[in-house]
């Protein structure tokens, strides 16, 4: 899957947000481009996301970023209290614990 797919998905989701206009969507996508994010390919880490989804009763969407974080040995931040409680992994950290 190429990188265009990701930008297309995000753009389409934003396009159908009734609170956003064309300029808002263009700006949001430009902001994403400006971040120069590294797009990580699908690998064995994604297979782990399926197990996480089933074992913790969460969506593949939620489990995918958790599985990626685990495979990169990176902290995984969330603002979703329900997700944090369902998963109960020490690597999943609610943003309320972040000190500024």
N, CA and C atoms as an extended XYZ file, in Angstrom:
300
Properties=species:S:1:pos:R:3:atomname:S:1:resname:S:1:resid:I:1 pbc="F F F"
N         0.853       -1.167        0.000 N   UNK     1
C         0.000        0.000        0.000 CA  UNK     1
C         0.905        1.236        0.000 C   UNK     1
N         0.609        2.179       -0.859 N   UNK     2
C         1.479        3.356       -0.933 CA  UNK     2
C         0.998        4.461        0.006 C   UNK     2
N         1.835        5.462        0.149 N   UNK     3
C         1.548        6.551        1.079 CA  UNK     3
C         0.335        7.373        0.655 C   UNK     3
N         0.058        7.402       -0.629 N   UNK     4
C        -1.106        8.139       -1.115 CA  UNK     4
C        -2.383        7.632       -0.451 C   UNK     4
N        -2.452        6.335       -0.202 N   UNK     5
C        -3.625        5.740        0.431 CA  UNK     5
C        -3.921        6.405        1.778 C   UNK     5
N        -2.885        6.599        2.587 N   UNK     6
C        -3.081        7.168        3.917 CA  UNK     6
C        -3.599        8.597        3.847 C   UNK     6
N        -2.997        9.375        2.967 N   UNK     7
C        -3.432       10.765        2.831 CA  UNK     7
C        -4.843       10.837        2.245 C   UNK     7
N        -5.169        9.900        1.376 N   UNK     8
C        -6.519        9.849        0.811 CA  UNK     8
C        -7.545        9.531        1.892 C   UNK     8
N        -7.230        8.565        2.743 N   UNK     9
C        -8.143        8.192        3.822 CA  UNK     9
C        -8.375        9.359        4.783 C   UNK     9
N        -7.311       10.016        5.189 N   UNK    10
C        -7.436       11.139        6.116 CA  UNK    10
C        -8.190       12.284        5.453 C   UNK    10
N        -7.835       12.581        4.222 N   UNK    11
C        -8.502       13.669        3.496 CA  UNK    11
C        -9.996       13.411        3.361 C   UNK    11
N       -10.347       12.188        3.040 N   UNK    12
C       -11.758       11.852        2.865 CA  UNK    12
C       -12.518       11.954        4.187 C   UNK    12
N       -11.909       11.491        5.273 N   UNK    13
C       -12.560       11.594        6.582 CA  UNK    13
C       -12.791       13.059        6.946 C   UNK    13
N       -11.796       13.903        6.705 N   UNK    14
C       -11.938       15.323        7.007 CA  UNK    14
C       -12.951       15.993        6.088 C   UNK    14
N       -12.995       15.561        4.844 N   UNK    15
C       -13.907       16.145        3.856 CA  UNK    15
C       -15.361       16.011        4.308 C   UNK    15
N       -15.671       14.912        4.981 N   UNK    16
C       -17.047       14.673        5.403 CA  UNK    16
C       -17.347       15.178        6.814 C   UNK    16
N       -16.431       15.908        7.405 N   UNK    17
C       -16.679       16.576        8.679 CA  UNK    17
C       -17.395       17.886        8.351 C   UNK    17
N       -18.629       18.019        8.776 N   UNK    18
C       -19.448       19.183        8.415 CA  UNK    18
C       -18.896       20.496        8.974 C   UNK    18
N       -18.003       20.424        9.933 N   UNK    19
C       -17.429       21.634       10.520 CA  UNK    19
C       -16.211       22.142        9.751 C   UNK    19
N       -15.749       21.375        8.778 N   UNK    20
C       -14.548       21.747        8.030 CA  UNK    20
C       -14.888       22.081        6.587 C   UNK    20
N       -14.228       23.093        6.071 N   UNK    21
C       -14.369       23.451        4.668 CA  UNK    21
C       -13.137       23.023        3.886 C   UNK    21
N       -13.148       23.324        2.602 N   UNK    22
C       -12.047       22.941        1.727 CA  UNK    22
C       -10.705       23.466        2.234 C   UNK    22
N       -10.658       24.738        2.623 N   UNK    23
C        -9.400       25.328        3.093 CA  UNK    23
C        -8.899       24.630        4.360 C   UNK    23
N        -9.831       24.228        5.234 N   UNK    24
C        -9.450       23.527        6.459 CA  UNK    24
C        -8.792       22.188        6.143 C   UNK    24
N        -9.386       21.468        5.196 N   UNK    25
C        -8.857       20.152        4.830 CA  UNK    25
C        -7.488       20.301        4.173 C   UNK    25
N        -7.371       21.269        3.270 N   UNK    26
C        -6.078       21.514        2.618 CA  UNK    26
C        -5.017       21.846        3.670 C   UNK    26
N        -5.353       22.695        4.625 N   UNK    27
C        -4.400       23.070        5.663 CA  UNK    27
C        -4.022       21.881        6.526 C   UNK    27
N        -5.000       21.057        6.874 N   UNK    28
C        -4.726       19.875        7.700 CA  UNK    28
C        -3.771       18.918        6.987 C   UNK    28
N        -4.003       18.668        5.716 N   UNK    29
C        -3.140       17.763        4.961 CA  UNK    29
C        -1.760       18.386        4.787 C   UNK    29
N        -1.701       19.687        4.539 N   UNK    30
C        -0.398       20.348        4.431 CA  UNK    30
C         0.368       20.232        5.746 C   UNK    30
N        -0.335       20.350        6.867 N   UNK    31
C         0.302       20.193        8.175 CA  UNK    31
C         0.879       18.786        8.342 C   UNK    31
N         0.138       17.779        7.878 N   UNK    32
C         0.641       16.404        7.946 CA  UNK    32
C         1.889       16.240        7.082 C   UNK    32
N         1.847       16.805        5.891 N   UNK    33
C         3.005       16.728        4.993 CA  UNK    33
C         4.208       17.411        5.642 C   UNK    33
N         3.974       18.567        6.242 N   UNK    34
C         5.054       19.332        6.871 CA  UNK    34
C         5.702       18.582        8.041 C   UNK    34
N         4.950       17.706        8.688 N   UNK    35
C         5.503       16.940        9.807 CA  UNK    35
C         6.568       15.934        9.366 C   UNK    35
N         6.561       15.584        8.088 N   UNK    36
C         7.497       14.609        7.527 CA  UNK    36
C         7.501       13.313        8.338 C   UNK    36
N         6.316       12.815        8.612 N   UNK    37
C         6.184       11.592        9.378 CA  UNK    37
C         6.764       10.412        8.611 C   UNK    37
N         7.311        9.491        9.346 N   UNK    38
C         7.807        8.265        8.736 CA  UNK    38
C         6.631        7.296        8.622 C   UNK    38
N         6.372        6.855        7.421 N   UNK    39
C         5.307        5.880        7.209 CA  UNK    39
C         5.938        4.495        7.343 C   UNK    39
N         5.447        3.719        8.296 N   UNK    40
C         5.988        2.388        8.551 CA  UNK    40
C         5.162        1.367        7.795 C   UNK    40
N         5.845        0.492        7.106 N   UNK    41
C         5.148       -0.534        6.328 CA  UNK    41
C         4.508       -1.592        7.208 C   UNK    41
N         3.563       -2.284        6.626 N   UNK    42
C         2.913       -3.396        7.330 CA  UNK    42
C         3.926       -4.529        7.437 C   UNK    42
N         4.041       -5.073        8.624 N   UNK    43
C         5.021       -6.111        8.894 CA  UNK    43
C         4.416       -7.041        9.939 C   UNK    43
N         5.233       -7.855       10.557 N   UNK    44
C         4.746       -8.784       11.583 CA  UNK    44
C         4.105       -8.064       12.760 C   UNK    44
N         4.499       -6.808       13.012 N   UNK    45
C         3.894       -6.062       14.110 CA  UNK    45
C         2.391       -5.949       13.918 C   UNK    45
N         1.940       -5.869       12.646 N   UNK    46
C         0.508       -5.718       12.396 CA  UNK    46
C        -0.252       -6.986       12.779 C   UNK    46
N         0.361       -8.137       12.600 N   UNK    47
C        -0.285       -9.389       12.996 CA  UNK    47
C        -0.543       -9.408       14.504 C   UNK    47
N         0.369       -8.805       15.248 N   UNK    48
C         0.188       -8.688       16.702 CA  UNK    48
C        -1.049       -7.850       17.029 C   UNK    48
N        -1.358       -6.879       16.173 N   UNK    49
C        -2.523       -6.031       16.429 CA  UNK    49
C        -3.822       -6.835       16.401 C   UNK    49
N        -3.854       -7.874       15.602 N   UNK    50
C        -5.057       -8.719       15.543 CA  UNK    50
C        -5.241       -9.445       16.872 C   UNK    50
N        -4.152       -9.989       17.396 N   UNK    51
C        -4.219      -10.646       18.713 CA  UNK    51
C        -4.623       -9.670       19.800 C   UNK    51
N        -4.025       -8.484       19.780 N   UNK    52
C        -4.379       -7.466       20.778 CA  UNK    52
C        -5.864       -7.127       20.707 C   UNK    52
N        -6.385       -6.984       19.506 N   UNK    53
C        -7.800       -6.635       19.331 CA  UNK    53
C        -8.702       -7.698       19.943 C   UNK    53
N        -8.407       -8.960       19.649 N   UNK    54
C        -9.234      -10.041       20.187 CA  UNK    54
C        -9.045      -10.211       21.694 C   UNK    54
N        -7.806      -10.154       22.148 N   UNK    55
C        -7.528      -10.392       23.574 CA  UNK    55
C        -8.046       -9.294       24.494 C   UNK    55
N        -8.147       -8.069       23.967 N   UNK    56
C        -8.548       -6.952       24.818 CA  UNK    56
C        -9.905       -6.361       24.439 C   UNK    56
N       -10.572       -6.938       23.440 N   UNK    57
C       -11.893       -6.454       23.038 CA  UNK    57
C       -11.858       -5.043       22.487 C   UNK    57
N       -10.839       -4.752       21.674 N   UNK    58
C       -10.700       -3.419       21.087 CA  UNK    58
C       -10.698       -3.526       19.568 C   UNK    58
N       -10.773       -2.381       18.910 N   UNK    59
C       -10.789       -2.376       17.449 CA  UNK    59
C        -9.385       -2.599       16.897 C   UNK    59
N        -9.322       -3.017       15.664 N   UNK    60
C        -8.043       -3.143       14.971 CA  UNK    60
C        -7.389       -1.764       14.879 C   UNK    60
N        -8.196       -0.730       14.676 N   UNK    61
C        -7.644        0.629       14.610 CA  UNK    61
C        -6.857        0.947       15.879 C   UNK    61
N        -7.454        0.675       17.038 N   UNK    62
C        -6.778        0.949       18.307 CA  UNK    62
C        -5.592        0.015       18.515 C   UNK    62
N        -5.784       -1.240       18.193 N   UNK    63
C        -4.714       -2.208       18.446 CA  UNK    63
C        -3.525       -2.016       17.511 C   UNK    63
N        -3.744       -1.467       16.325 N   UNK    64
C        -2.636       -1.296       15.371 CA  UNK    64
C        -1.585       -0.338       15.905 C   UNK    64
N        -2.024        0.794       16.449 N   UNK    65
C        -0.995        1.721       16.929 CA  UNK    65
C        -0.346        1.209       18.212 C   UNK    65
N        -1.065        0.411       18.985 N   UNK    66
C        -0.464       -0.180       20.182 CA  UNK    66
C         0.586       -1.215       19.773 C   UNK    66
N         0.240       -2.056       18.818 N   UNK    67
C         1.181       -3.077       18.341 CA  UNK    67
C         2.426       -2.437       17.731 C   UNK    67
N         2.243       -1.366       16.977 N   UNK    68
C         3.389       -0.680       16.392 CA  UNK    68
C         4.280       -0.102       17.485 C   UNK    68
N         3.679        0.547       18.463 N   UNK    69
C         4.451        1.092       19.577 CA  UNK    69
C         5.223        0.015       20.317 C   UNK    69
N         4.570       -1.116       20.541 N   UNK    70
C         5.245       -2.221       21.226 CA  UNK    70
C         6.418       -2.737       20.399 C   UNK    70
N         6.238       -2.843       19.096 N   UNK    71
C         7.320       -3.360       18.252 CA  UNK    71
C         8.492       -2.386       18.165 C   UNK    71
N         8.211       -1.094       18.317 N   UNK    72
C         9.274       -0.083       18.289 CA  UNK    72
C         9.845        0.194       19.682 C   UNK    72
N         9.299       -0.493       20.695 N   UNK    73
C         9.697       -0.280       22.086 CA  UNK    73
C         9.548        1.194       22.469 C   UNK    73
N         8.420        1.747       22.054 N   UNK    74
C         8.131        3.166       22.291 CA  UNK    74
C         6.937        3.289       23.235 C   UNK    74
N         6.883        4.359       24.012 N   UNK    75
C         5.687        4.577       24.834 CA  UNK    75
C         4.490        4.850       23.929 C   UNK    75
N         3.344        4.426       24.380 N   UNK    76
C         2.125        4.563       23.592 CA  UNK    76
C         1.177        5.459       24.375 C   UNK    76
N         0.927        6.632       23.843 N   UNK    77
C         0.087        7.606       24.532 CA  UNK    77
C        -1.328        7.577       23.981 C   UNK    77
N        -2.291        7.739       24.884 N   UNK    78
C        -3.695        7.778       24.484 CA  UNK    78
C        -4.451        8.772       25.359 C   UNK    78
N        -5.520        9.309       24.785 N   UNK    79
C        -6.438       10.146       25.550 CA  UNK    79
C        -7.716        9.367       25.839 C   UNK    79
N        -7.750        8.128       25.415 N   UNK    80
C        -8.934        7.279       25.527 CA  UNK    80
C        -8.870        6.464       26.822 C   UNK    80
N        -9.617        6.906       27.829 N   UNK    81
C        -9.601        6.216       29.123 CA  UNK    81
C       -10.145        4.799       29.026 C   UNK    81
N       -11.165        4.603       28.203 N   UNK    82
C       -11.737        3.258       28.046 CA  UNK    82
C       -10.710        2.303       27.453 C   UNK    82
N        -9.963        2.793       26.471 N   UNK    83
C        -8.928        1.965       25.853 CA  UNK    83
C        -7.851        1.617       26.871 C   UNK    83
N        -7.413        2.601       27.619 N   UNK    84
C        -6.385        2.368       28.643 CA  UNK    84
C        -6.836        1.296       29.636 C   UNK    84
N        -8.084        1.365       30.065 N   UNK    85
C        -8.599        0.398       31.033 CA  UNK    85
C        -8.746       -0.990       30.425 C   UNK    85
N        -9.164       -1.060       29.160 N   UNK    86
C        -9.327       -2.362       28.510 CA  UNK    86
C        -7.989       -3.059       28.295 C   UNK    86
N        -7.007       -2.315       27.870 N   UNK    87
C        -5.727       -2.914       27.503 CA  UNK    87
C        -4.869       -3.215       28.729 C   UNK    87
N        -4.782       -2.294       29.641 N   UNK    88
C        -4.006       -2.444       30.874 CA  UNK    88
C        -2.588       -2.970       30.616 C   UNK    88
N        -1.880       -2.292       29.722 N   UNK    89
C        -0.474       -2.582       29.460 CA  UNK    89
C         0.343       -1.407       29.972 C   UNK    89
N         1.465       -1.679       30.577 N   UNK    90
C         2.279       -0.599       31.144 CA  UNK    90
C         2.807        0.346       30.065 C   UNK    90
N         2.891       -0.121       28.822 N   UNK    91
C         3.372        0.720       27.726 CA  UNK    91
C         2.318        1.696       27.219 C   UNK    91
N         1.056        1.490       27.587 N   UNK    92
C        -0.027        2.377       27.169 CA  UNK    92
C        -0.237        3.399       28.282 C   UNK    92
N         0.035        4.654       27.955 N   UNK    93
C         0.049        5.717       28.960 CA  UNK    93
C        -1.003        6.766       28.621 C   UNK    93
N        -1.864        7.051       29.571 N   UNK    94
C        -2.866        8.107       29.348 CA  UNK    94
C        -2.158        9.456       29.367 C   UNK    94
N        -2.598       10.354       28.518 N   UNK    95
C        -1.921       11.650       28.405 CA  UNK    95
C        -2.002       12.477       29.697 C   UNK    95
N        -2.912       12.145       30.580 N   UNK    96
C        -2.985       12.886       31.853 CA  UNK    96
C        -1.715       12.657       32.677 C   UNK    96
N        -0.965       11.618       32.355 N   UNK    97
C         0.268       11.322       33.080 CA  UNK    97
C         1.488       12.057       32.512 C   UNK    97
N         1.289       12.747       31.393 N   UNK    98
C         2.392       13.472       30.766 CA  UNK    98
C         2.618       14.775       31.510 C   UNK    98
N         3.820       14.999       31.903 N   UNK    99
C         4.175       16.217       32.613 CA  UNK    99
C         4.758       17.209       31.616 C   UNK    99
N         4.270       18.441       31.659 N   UNK   100
C         4.773       19.450       30.722 CA  UNK   100
C         5.856       20.295       31.339 C   UNK   100
